[in-house]
Amino acid sequence: MLAQKLNNLIRQNLKTYTMILALALIWLFFGYMTDWIFFSSRNMSNLFRQMTIVSFLSIGMVMVIVTGNIDLSVGSVVGLVSAITAYLQAVLLPPLLESIMPGADILARGLASTAITIVIGLLVGVIIGIWQGWVVAYLGVPAFIVTLGGMLIFRGGVLGVTQGKTIVPIEDSFRLIAQGYLPNKVGWLLGIATVIIIFLLILKNRKLRKEYGFTLPPLYTDLLRASSYSGLVILFVAVMNSYRGIPNPVLLMAVVALIFTYITNNTKLGRHAYALGGNMEATRLSGINIRRNVFTIFVLMGLLCGVSGIVLTGYVAAGTTGGGVNYELEAIAACVIGGTSLMGGEGKIFGAIVGSLIMASLLNGMSVMNMPIFWQFIIRGIVLILAVYVDVLSKKKKA
């Protein structure tokens, strides 16, 4: 009886367990090949921070792909937002704020510059999302063509803003967005709070299932699941704190992932997105406003590009001509590896995060091994092809 229940649980979450197993094997391989340097707290901290920039994009890309669309412009949008925010920080705002705030000290002007830059960076991403979403949803131009053209337009914008040069310097307060760390005590408090929330949510879910008459799994299985998640949270906090603390962008990524997980699972927009990707005609006939949903999702994608561009600027502490190059491919690959179907209608935010971690782990591990750069591209390409092949096989089995 117990074996049957475990078998059913594994079948229901096969993709999730496969991803986690693949990630564990990748980590063990790189750990062994690098004399376990890969597992050092410093490298783990760098790994999680490196994955955040693409993770923001993969979170939004899940929703785009679920609707049966694609966005090839996200890398160029990130590069443009990064170039604009760097230009604001290094060129435009310092003399402007000095004239507006003559009596303020350097710290106050720096904080004002950072706040203004963040708002403008997010607005740039949203405006781009509005424009592309409008063309796709209301003018009926295929998303592939719109975003392919956008990729070229915004890449040109990057070159125009930077004039082929690296833009520096960046305010210290702005760099903290991507380079700062939470104090150890704050990290532990967040970890403990997360553990409490995990247990409360699982117990609440059991209560709701009981109220609606659904079959309840044994209590010990839910407690074991909660304990497993809690153990991972505590281990993560311990590893991060053993270096310098939880990186700020990792915390930001976790918050964004939770918000978009709620959107996809608990809102009309999320449910309609999956319905749209599953069967567009049936969704239209059911009275759902397809255009509005597609438009909204592209606006959210633009917003996340703005977040990613801001974090990128803080991470490299500059605006560069190569900012965001190939990020669209990394984001799509993370989604596909994480179980998002390119046919639409299927995909999860958690899967995209794990996919981003897998892609970042491959890049980080190969870099620690000092593997030639051309092999790094080849191996990541092979992994992407294998992920799509697995998706095709699962579709055939379901059919």
VOPAGU-2260 file (C-alpha; in pm, 1 decimal, decimal comma):
REM VOPAGU-2260
SITE   aa  ch    i         X         Y         Z
SITE  MET   A    0       0,0       0,0       0,0
SITE  LEU   A    1     276,5     242,0      97,0
SITE  ALA   A    2     479,7     146,0    -210,3
SITE  GLN   A    3     177,7     215,0    -431,8
SITE  LYS   A    4     128,1     560,1    -277,8
SITE  LEU   A    5     494,1     646,2    -323,5
SITE  ASN   A    6     478,2     525,7    -683,3
SITE  ASN   A    7     175,5     747,0    -751,9
SITE  LEU   A    8     346,6    1045,6    -588,9
SITE  ILE   A    9     654,7     998,6    -806,2
SITE  ARG   A   10     443,6     965,8   -1122,7
SITE  GLN   A   11     253,6    1286,0   -1043,9
SITE  ASN   A   12     575,0    1484,0    -992,4
SITE  LEU   A   13     803,3    1299,8   -1234,0
SITE  LYS   A   14     934,4    1613,0   -1408,4
SITE  THR   A   15    1012,7    1784,1   -1079,3
SITE  TYR   A   16    1202,8    1485,1    -942,0
SITE  THR   A   17    1385,8    1440,9   -1274,2
SITE  MET   A   18    1504,4    1803,4   -1267,4
SITE  ILE   A   19    1619,1    1780,7    -907,4
SITE  LEU   A   20    1800,5    1453,3    -978,2
SITE  ALA   A   21    1969,7    1605,6   -1283,8
SITE  LEU   A   22    2079,1    1906,9   -1076,8
SITE  ALA   A   23    2217,1    1680,2    -802,3
SITE  LEU   A   24    2414,6    1474,6   -1055,8
SITE  ILE   A   25    2554,9    1788,8   -1219,3
SITE  TRP   A   26    2665,4    1923,1    -881,6
SITE  LEU   A   27    2825,4    1592,6    -780,7
SITE  PHE   A   28    3009,2    1571,4   -1113,6
SITE  PHE   A   29    3151,2    1922,8   -1087,1
SITE  GLY   A   30    3229,9    1868,9    -718,8
SITE  TYR   A   31    3433,0    1559,6    -800,2
SITE  MET   A   32    3607,0    1722,0   -1101,7
SITE  THR   A   33    3707,5    2032,6    -903,2
SITE  ASP   A   34    3824,9    1860,5    -583,4
SITE  TRP   A   35    3500,9    1981,3    -421,6
SITE  ILE   A   36    3587,3    2347,8    -474,4
SITE  PHE   A   37    3252,1    2372,5    -652,7
SITE  PHE   A   38    3077,9    2317,4    -316,4
SITE  SER   A   39    3270,4    2587,5    -132,5
SITE  SER   A   40    3047,0    2847,1      30,8
SITE  ARG   A   41    3204,1    3122,5    -178,7
SITE  ASN   A   42    3134,4    2944,1    -505,9
SITE  MET   A   43    2780,3    2851,9    -399,3
SITE  SER   A   44    2713,5    3216,6    -315,8
SITE  ASN   A   45    2847,7    3326,3    -654,2
SITE  LEU   A   46    2646,1    3055,0    -830,4
SITE  PHE   A   47    2313,7    3165,2    -683,4
SITE  ARG   A   48    2389,2    3529,0    -749,8
SITE  GLN   A   49    2487,9    3455,1   -1109,7
SITE  MET   A   50    2160,8    3273,9   -1178,9
SITE  THR   A   51    1938,1    3560,4   -1065,0
SITE  ILE   A   52    1962,4    3781,9   -1375,0
SITE  VAL   A   53    1842,5    3508,7   -1611,1
SITE  SER   A   54    1596,6    3380,1   -1348,9
SITE  PHE   A   55    1396,3    3703,4   -1364,9
SITE  LEU   A   56    1365,3    3655,9   -1739,7
SITE  SER   A   57    1278,9    3287,0   -1717,6
SITE  ILE   A   58    1000,0    3362,6   -1468,5
SITE  GLY   A   59     834,4    3595,4   -1718,0
SITE  MET   A   60     918,0    3372,8   -2012,6
SITE  VAL   A   61     719,2    3087,1   -1857,1
SITE  MET   A   62     401,3    3291,0   -1884,7
SITE  VAL   A   63     484,4    3401,4   -2239,8
SITE  ILE   A   64     555,9    3047,3   -2359,6
SITE  VAL   A   65     254,6    2903,9   -2175,2
SITE  THR   A   66      30,4    3122,2   -2393,8
SITE  GLY   A   67     194,2    2979,7   -2706,2
SITE  ASN   A   68     411,1    3288,0   -2773,2
SITE  ILE   A   69     782,7    3363,8   -2749,5
SITE  ASP   A   70     992,2    3670,2   -2665,9
SITE  LEU   A   71    1329,0    3689,9   -2839,5
SITE  SER   A   72    1393,3    4050,4   -2736,4
SITE  VAL   A   73    1440,5    4007,8   -2360,8
SITE  GLY   A   74    1821,1    3999,6   -2375,9
SITE  SER   A   75    1835,8    4323,1   -2575,5
SITE  VAL   A   76    1577,9    4488,0   -2347,2
SITE  VAL   A   77    1790,3    4395,5   -2044,3
SITE  GLY   A   78    2096,6    4540,4   -2218,0
SITE  LEU   A   79    1909,2    4861,9   -2302,2
SITE  VAL   A   80    1775,9    4905,0   -1947,2
SITE  SER   A   81    2125,0    4838,7   -1812,3
SITE  ALA   A   82    2279,0    5096,7   -2047,4
SITE  ILE   A   83    2013,8    5358,2   -1963,4
SITE  THR   A   84    2043,5    5307,6   -1587,3
SITE  ALA   A   85    2423,3    5327,3   -1607,5
SITE  TYR   A   86    2398,2    5646,6   -1815,4
SITE  LEU   A   87    2163,9    5798,9   -1559,0
SITE  GLN   A   88    2396,2    5704,0   -1272,7
SITE  ALA   A   89    2724,1    5811,4   -1431,4
SITE  VAL   A   90    2638,5    6097,7   -1667,3
SITE  LEU   A   91    2294,0    6255,9   -1636,8
SITE  LEU   A   92    2187,8    6252,6   -1271,3
SITE  PRO   A   93    2506,2    6358,8   -1082,1
SITE  PRO   A   94    2520,8    6716,4   -1219,2
SITE  LEU   A   95    2139,5    6742,8   -1223,8
SITE  LEU   A   96    2101,9    6641,4    -858,4
SITE  GLU   A   97    2392,8    6864,3    -757,2
SITE  SER   A   98    2209,0    7164,3    -900,5
SITE  ILE   A   99    1873,2    7059,4    -751,1
SITE  MET   A  100    2013,5    6955,7    -409,2
SITE  PRO   A  101    2310,1    7193,1    -354,8
SITE  GLY   A  102    2313,2    7152,2      23,3
SITE  ALA   A  103    2278,1    6774,0      31,4
SITE  ASP   A  104    2572,3    6547,9     107,9
SITE  ILE   A  105    2708,0    6286,5    -131,9
SITE  LEU   A  106    2520,9    6000,4      37,2
SITE  ALA   A  107    2182,3    6174,3       5,2
SITE  ARG   A  108    2240,7    6254,1    -361,6
SITE  GLY   A  109    2354,3    5897,6    -421,1
SITE  LEU   A  110    2037,8    5754,0    -266,2
SITE  ALA   A  111    1821,7    5995,3    -468,0
SITE  SER   A  112    2009,2    5897,9    -785,2
SITE  THR   A  113    1955,1    5528,3    -710,8
SITE  ALA   A  114    1581,7    5571,9    -643,9
SITE  ILE   A  115    1525,6    5774,5    -962,4
SITE  THR   A  116    1730,5    5528,7   -1167,5
SITE  ILE   A  117    1532,5    5228,5   -1041,8
SITE  VAL   A  118    1199,0    5393,4   -1125,1
SITE  ILE   A  119    1311,7    5495,3   -1474,3
SITE  GLY   A  120    1464,5    5151,7   -1541,8
SITE  LEU   A  121    1138,5    4977,8   -1450,3
SITE  LEU   A  122     938,4    5228,2   -1659,2
SITE  VAL   A  123    1156,4    5162,5   -1964,5
SITE  GLY   A  124    1090,9    4789,0   -1934,6
SITE  VAL   A  125     715,0    4842,0   -1888,4
SITE  ILE   A  126     690,6    5080,2   -2186,4
SITE  ILE   A  127     869,4    4829,5   -2408,3
SITE  GLY   A  128     636,9    4556,0   -2282,3
SITE  ILE   A  129     332,9    4775,2   -2357,6
SITE  TRP   A  130     453,3    4844,4   -2711,1
SITE  GLN   A  131     536,2    4483,5   -2796,9
SITE  GLY   A  132     225,9    4349,5   -2624,6
SITE  TRP   A  133       3,8    4591,2   -2815,8
SITE  VAL   A  134     155,2    4495,5   -3151,9
SITE  VAL   A  135     123,4    4122,8   -3076,6
SITE  ALA   A  136    -217,0    4123,2   -2909,3
SITE  TYR   A  137    -407,9    4397,3   -3090,4
SITE  LEU   A  138    -237,6    4424,3   -3430,7
SITE  GLY   A  139    -205,9    4047,5   -3468,3
SITE  VAL   A  140     162,1    4039,5   -3566,4
SITE  PRO   A  141     323,9    3708,3   -3463,6
SITE  ALA   A  142     524,8    3738,5   -3141,8
SITE  PHE   A  143     824,8    3573,3   -3306,4
SITE  ILE   A  144     851,0    3852,4   -3565,6
SITE  VAL   A  145     772,0    4137,6   -3325,1
SITE  THR   A  146    1027,8    4030,7   -3067,7
SITE  LEU   A  147    1287,8    3939,9   -3331,3
SITE  GLY   A  148    1256,8    4293,7   -3466,4
SITE  GLY   A  149    1263,1    4423,6   -3110,2
SITE  MET   A  150    1583,7    4232,8   -3043,3
SITE  LEU   A  151    1754,8    4423,5   -3326,2
SITE  ILE   A  152    1597,8    4759,5   -3236,4
SITE  PHE   A  153    1690,6    4745,2   -2869,7
SITE  ARG   A  154    2039,4    4614,7   -2940,6
SITE  GLY   A  155    2084,9    4918,9   -3158,6
SITE  GLY   A  156    1957,7    5126,4   -2867,2
SITE  VAL   A  157    2227,1    4976,6   -2643,4
SITE  LEU   A  158    2498,1    5082,2   -2889,4
SITE  GLY   A  159    2340,6    5426,9   -2919,9
SITE  VAL   A  160    2331,8    5489,8   -2545,2
SITE  THR   A  161    2678,9    5352,6   -2473,7
SITE  GLN   A  162    2841,1    5490,4   -2791,6
SITE  GLY   A  163    3050,7    5174,6   -2794,5
SITE  LYS   A  164    3203,5    5250,9   -2453,1
SITE  THR   A  165    3167,6    5120,3   -2098,8
SITE  ILE   A  166    2970,8    5361,6   -1881,0
SITE  VAL   A  167    3107,1    5413,8   -1527,6
SITE  PRO   A  168    3099,2    5488,2   -1234,2
SITE  ILE   A  169    2791,1    5351,8   -1054,8
SITE  GLU   A  170    2671,0    5470,7    -712,4
SITE  ASP   A  171    2759,9    5246,4    -417,3
SITE  SER   A  172    2393,6    5230,5    -310,6
SITE  PHE   A  173    2299,4    5108,1    -657,5
SITE  ARG   A  174    2570,4    4841,1    -658,7
SITE  LEU   A  175    2432,7    4703,3    -332,2
SITE  ILE   A  176    2123,2    4584,9    -521,5
SITE  ALA   A  177    2329,4    4309,2    -680,1
SITE  GLN   A  178    2650,9    4302,3    -479,6
SITE  GLY   A  179    2519,4    4341,5    -124,6
SITE  TYR   A  180    2446,8    4071,3     134,3
SITE  LEU   A  181    2196,5    4037,0     414,6
SITE  PRO   A  182    2341,2    4033,5     768,6
SITE  ASN   A  183    2367,8    3680,6     908,4
SITE  LYS   A  184    2105,7    3743,2    1177,0
SITE  VAL   A  185    1856,4    3867,8     918,9
SITE  GLY   A  186    1929,1    3562,1     705,9
SITE  TRP   A  187    1855,5    3326,9     994,9
SITE  LEU   A  188    1536,2    3513,9    1083,5
SITE  LEU   A  189    1417,7    3483,6     722,6
SITE  GLY   A  190    1509,2    3115,1     719,7
SITE  ILE   A  191    1315,7    3041,4    1039,2
SITE  ALA   A  192    1017,7    3244,6     915,8
SITE  THR   A  193    1023,1    3049,2     588,2
SITE  VAL   A  194    1022,9    2716,7     773,8
SITE  ILE   A  195     722,3    2823,5     981,7
SITE  ILE   A  196     537,6    2937,2     669,0
SITE  ILE   A  197     610,7    2605,9     493,7
SITE  PHE   A  198     451,5    2403,7     773,8
SITE  LEU   A  199     155,3    2642,1     804,6
SITE  LEU   A  200      85,3    2629,2     429,7
SITE  ILE   A  201      99,9    2250,6     414,0
SITE  LEU   A  202    -131,4    2215,8     715,0
SITE  LYS   A  203    -368,2    2475,7     566,9
SITE  ASN   A  204    -372,2    2283,8     239,7
SITE  ARG   A  205    -466,4    1965,7     427,0
SITE  LYS   A  206    -751,8    2150,6     597,8
SITE  LEU   A  207    -885,1    2283,7     267,2
SITE  ARG   A  208    -865,9    1942,6     101,6
SITE  LYS   A  209   -1059,8    1793,2     391,5
SITE  GLU   A  210   -1327,8    2064,1     372,8
SITE  TYR   A  211   -1382,3    2003,0       2,4
SITE  GLY   A  212   -1390,7    1626,3      39,3
SITE  PHE   A  213   -1064,4    1540,6    -134,2
SITE  THR   A  214    -864,5    1234,2     -35,2
SITE  LEU   A  215    -596,7    1324,8     218,7
SITE  PRO   A  216    -251,2    1167,6     210,2
SITE  PRO   A  217    -118,7    1036,7     542,4
SITE  LEU   A  218     -15,0    1316,2     776,5
SITE  TYR   A  219     340,7    1185,2     802,5
SITE  THR   A  220     394,4    1225,6     425,3
SITE  ASP   A  221     300,8    1594,4     440,0
SITE  LEU   A  222     516,3    1645,2     749,4
SITE  LEU   A  223     803,9    1464,8     579,8
SITE  ARG   A  224     765,7    1688,5     273,3
SITE  ALA   A  225     757,1    2001,4     490,1
SITE  SER   A  226    1062,5    1881,0     682,3
SITE  SER   A  227    1251,6    1818,8     357,6
SITE  TYR   A  228    1177,5    2168,4     227,2
SITE  SER   A  229    1265,8    2318,6     564,8
SITE  GLY   A  230    1593,9    2128,6     573,7
SITE  LEU   A  231    1688,7    2268,5     233,9
SITE  VAL   A  232    1605,3    2621,4     349,9
SITE  ILE   A  233    1817,3    2588,5     665,4
SITE  LEU   A  234    2104,9    2435,2     468,2
SITE  PHE   A  235    2089,5    2717,7     214,5
SITE  VAL   A  236    2097,9    2985,0     485,5
SITE  ALA   A  237    2384,6    2808,4     663,7
SITE  VAL   A  238    2594,1    2786,0     346,0
SITE  MET   A  239    2527,4    3147,7     247,9
SITE  ASN   A  240    2602,2    3275,9     599,0
SITE  SER   A  241    2927,0    3080,4     610,8
SITE  TYR   A  242    3053,0    3312,7     335,0
SITE  ARG   A  243    2907,8    3664,8     362,7
SITE  GLY   A  244    2532,1    3616,3     392,6
SITE  ILE   A  245    2238,7    3575,3     156,1
SITE  PRO   A  246    2301,6    3786,3    -158,6
SITE  ASN   A  247    2047,1    4065,5    -206,4
SITE  PRO   A  248    1954,0    3964,2    -563,3
SITE  VAL   A  249    1877,7    3608,2    -447,2
SITE  LEU   A  250    1627,9    3743,4    -194,4
SITE  LEU   A  251    1476,7    3967,5    -463,8
SITE  MET   A  252    1449,2    3669,4    -699,0
SITE  ALA   A  253    1273,1    3463,8    -432,0
SITE  VAL   A  254    1018,8    3741,3    -373,8
SITE  VAL   A  255     953,0    3781,6    -747,5
SITE  ALA   A  256     920,5    3403,7    -791,9
SITE  LEU   A  257     664,7    3383,7    -509,7
SITE  ILE   A  258     461,3    3671,7    -655,4
SITE  PHE   A  259     450,7    3518,3   -1003,1
SITE  THR   A  260     379,6    3171,9    -864,4
SITE  TYR   A  261      73,8    3322,2    -697,1
SITE  ILE   A  262     -23,8    3496,4   -1022,1
SITE  THR   A  263       0,2    3176,8   -1226,6
SITE  ASN   A  264    -176,8    2954,8    -972,3
SITE  ASN   A  265    -432,2    3179,8    -802,8
SITE  THR   A  266    -543,8    3453,1   -1043,1
SITE  LYS   A  267    -763,7    3473,5   -1350,9
SITE  LEU   A  268    -467,1    3590,7   -1556,7
SITE  GLY   A  269    -270,2    3277,0   -1472,9
SITE  ARG   A  270    -557,8    3034,6   -1531,1
SITE  HIS   A  271    -651,8    3205,2   -1857,5
SITE  ALA   A  272    -289,1    3192,9   -1974,9
SITE  TYR   A  273    -278,1    2814,3   -1935,6
SITE  ALA   A  274    -618,2    2779,9   -2101,4
SITE  LEU   A  275    -501,6    2997,1   -2390,8
SITE  GLY   A  276    -191,2    2787,5   -2446,7
SITE  GLY   A  277    -387,7    2464,2   -2418,1
SITE  ASN   A  278    -659,0    2551,9   -2670,1
SITE  MET   A  279    -687,1    2907,1   -2802,9
SITE  GLU   A  280   -1015,4    2856,8   -2990,1
SITE  ALA   A  281   -1190,4    2697,4   -2693,8
SITE  THR   A  282   -1061,6    2978,5   -2472,1
SITE  ARG   A  283   -1197,1    3241,3   -2711,4
SITE  LEU   A  284   -1535,7    3071,1   -2735,6
SITE  SER   A  285   -1559,5    3059,3   -2356,2
SITE  GLY   A  286   -1561,9    3439,7   -2348,7
SITE  ILE   A  287   -1208,3    3503,1   -2223,6
SITE  ASN   A  288   -1045,9    3822,3   -2355,9
SITE  ILE   A  289    -743,1    3669,1   -2527,8
SITE  ARG   A  290    -596,2    3998,2   -2644,5
SITE  ARG   A  291    -603,0    4155,0   -2300,4
SITE  ASN   A  292    -438,0    3851,2   -2144,6
SITE  VAL   A  293    -156,6    3836,2   -2400,9
SITE  PHE   A  294    -103,9    4213,2   -2370,5
SITE  THR   A  295     -81,8    4193,9   -1989,4
SITE  ILE   A  296     167,4    3908,4   -1999,7
SITE  PHE   A  297     398,0    4099,9   -2233,2
SITE  VAL   A  298     378,2    4402,8   -2002,1
SITE  LEU   A  299     480,3    4180,5   -1709,0
SITE  MET   A  300     764,1    4042,0   -1921,6
SITE  GLY   A  301     881,5    4398,4   -1985,3
SITE  LEU   A  302     867,4    4475,3   -1613,5
SITE  LEU   A  303    1085,1    4173,0   -1534,6
SITE  CYS   A  304    1329,9    4280,3   -1806,8
SITE  GLY   A  305    1354,2    4611,7   -1622,4
SITE  VAL   A  306    1427,7    4431,7   -1295,2
SITE  SER   A  307    1688,8    4214,1   -1464,4
SITE  GLY   A  308    1854,9    4513,6   -1631,3
SITE  ILE   A  309    1879,1    4699,2   -1300,2
SITE  VAL   A  310    2033,8    4396,4   -1128,5
SITE  LEU   A  311    2276,1    4352,3   -1419,8
SITE  THR   A  312    2396,8    4711,5   -1386,9
SITE  GLY   A  313    2450,3    4666,5   -1014,6
SITE  TYR   A  314    2626,0    4334,5   -1070,9
SITE  VAL   A  315    2883,9    4454,3   -1326,0
SITE  ALA   A  316    2885,7    4811,6   -1182,2
SITE  ALA   A  317    2877,9    4951,1   -1535,5
SITE  GLY   A  318    2680,6    4977,9   -1856,1
SITE  THR   A  319    2839,0    4775,6   -2136,5
SITE  THR   A  320    2778,9    4718,2   -2507,0
SITE  GLY   A  321    2750,7    4341,9   -2446,9
SITE  GLY   A  322    2495,8    4361,0   -2167,2
SITE  GLY   A  323    2218,7    4103,7   -2205,7
SITE  VAL   A  324    2369,8    3926,7   -2507,9
SITE  ASN   A  325    2218,5    3577,2   -2547,3
SITE  TYR   A  326    2007,9    3615,9   -2232,4
SITE  GLU   A  327    1695,2    3535,6   -2432,4
SITE  LEU   A  328    1843,8    3198,3   -2522,6
SITE  GLU   A  329    1943,0    3132,4   -2161,5
SITE  ALA   A  330    1591,9    3220,6   -2040,5
SITE  ILE   A  331    1418,0    3000,8   -2298,5
SITE  ALA   A  332    1657,7    2715,9   -2224,2
SITE  ALA   A  333    1590,8    2746,8   -1849,2
SITE  CYS   A  334    1214,7    2729,5   -1911,1
SITE  VAL   A  335    1239,9    2424,8   -2137,6
SITE  ILE   A  336    1477,3    2243,3   -1902,4
SITE  GLY   A  337    1235,7    2328,2   -1621,4
SITE  GLY   A  338     948,5    2151,4   -1795,7
SITE  THR   A  339     778,0    2434,4   -1985,6
SITE  SER   A  340     639,9    2304,7   -2314,3
SITE  LEU   A  341     715,3    2508,2   -2626,2
SITE  MET   A  342     372,2    2400,5   -2751,6
SITE  GLY   A  343     212,2    2609,0   -2475,7
SITE  GLY   A  344     -25,1    2531,3   -2192,5
SITE  GLU   A  345     230,6    2372,8   -1960,8
SITE  GLY   A  346     500,5    2515,1   -1735,5
SITE  LYS   A  347     575,6    2621,0   -1378,7
SITE  ILE   A  348     771,1    2905,0   -1219,2
SITE  PHE   A  349     950,3    2660,2    -987,8
SITE  GLY   A  350    1061,8    2458,1   -1289,3
SITE  ALA   A  351    1202,6    2771,0   -1455,9
SITE  ILE   A  352    1399,1    2855,9   -1139,9
SITE  VAL   A  353    1545,3    2505,1   -1126,7
SITE  GLY   A  354    1619,8    2526,4   -1499,7
SITE  SER   A  355    1801,9    2856,9   -1444,6
SITE  LEU   A  356    2000,4    2695,9   -1164,0
SITE  ILE   A  357    2093,7    2404,0   -1388,5
SITE  MET   A  358    2214,0    2636,8   -1666,9
SITE  ALA   A  359    2407,0    2852,6   -1417,9
SITE  SER   A  360    2557,6    2540,2   -1259,0
SITE  LEU   A  361    2682,1    2418,3   -1596,5
SITE  LEU   A  362    2843,9    2753,8   -1672,0
SITE  ASN   A  363    2987,1    2793,8   -1322,6
SITE  GLY   A  364    3116,6    2438,1   -1300,5
SITE  MET   A  365    3282,8    2448,5   -1640,1
SITE  SER   A  366    3442,9    2783,0   -1551,4
SITE  VAL   A  367    3580,8    2640,0   -1224,9
SITE  MET   A  368    3721,4    2350,8   -1428,5
SITE  ASN   A  369    3884,4    2603,9   -1665,5
SITE  MET   A  370    3710,5    2436,9   -1959,2
SITE  PRO   A  371    3765,0    2614,6   -2295,0
SITE  ILE   A  372    3484,3    2857,7   -2377,7
SITE  PHE   A  373    3387,4    2682,4   -2700,9
SITE  TRP   A  374    3313,0    2361,4   -2509,6
SITE  GLN   A  375    3093,8    2556,0   -2268,7
SITE  PHE   A  376    2871,6    2671,4   -2555,4
SITE  ILE   A  377    2861,3    2324,2   -2711,2
SITE  ILE   A  378    2765,9    2145,9   -2388,2
SITE  ARG   A  379    2491,6    2394,9   -2299,0
SITE  GLY   A  380    2350,9    2356,9   -2649,5
SITE  ILE   A  381    2344,7    1978,9   -2616,6
SITE  VAL   A  382    2167,5    2004,0   -2280,4
SITE  LEU   A  383    1899,5    2226,5   -2436,1
SITE  ILE   A  384    1840,8    1983,1   -2723,1
SITE  LEU   A  385    1812,9    1692,3   -2479,9
SITE  ALA   A  386    1559,9    1886,4   -2270,1
SITE  VAL   A  387    1341,7    1951,3   -2575,5
SITE  TYR   A  388    1371,7    1587,1   -2677,7
SITE  VAL   A  389    1252,3    1476,5   -2333,0
SITE  ASP   A  390     956,9    1714,4   -2366,6
SITE  VAL   A  391     869,7    1565,7   -2706,7
SITE  LEU   A  392     886,1    1212,3   -2568,1
SITE  SER   A  393     657,4    1302,7   -2276,0
SITE  LYS   A  394     406,2    1453,9   -2518,9
SITE  LYS   A  395     407,9    1134,1   -2726,6
SITE  LYS   A  396     347,2     917,6   -2419,0
SITE  LYS   A  397      53,4    1135,2   -2313,3
SITE  ALA   A  398     -89,8    1118,6   -2665,1
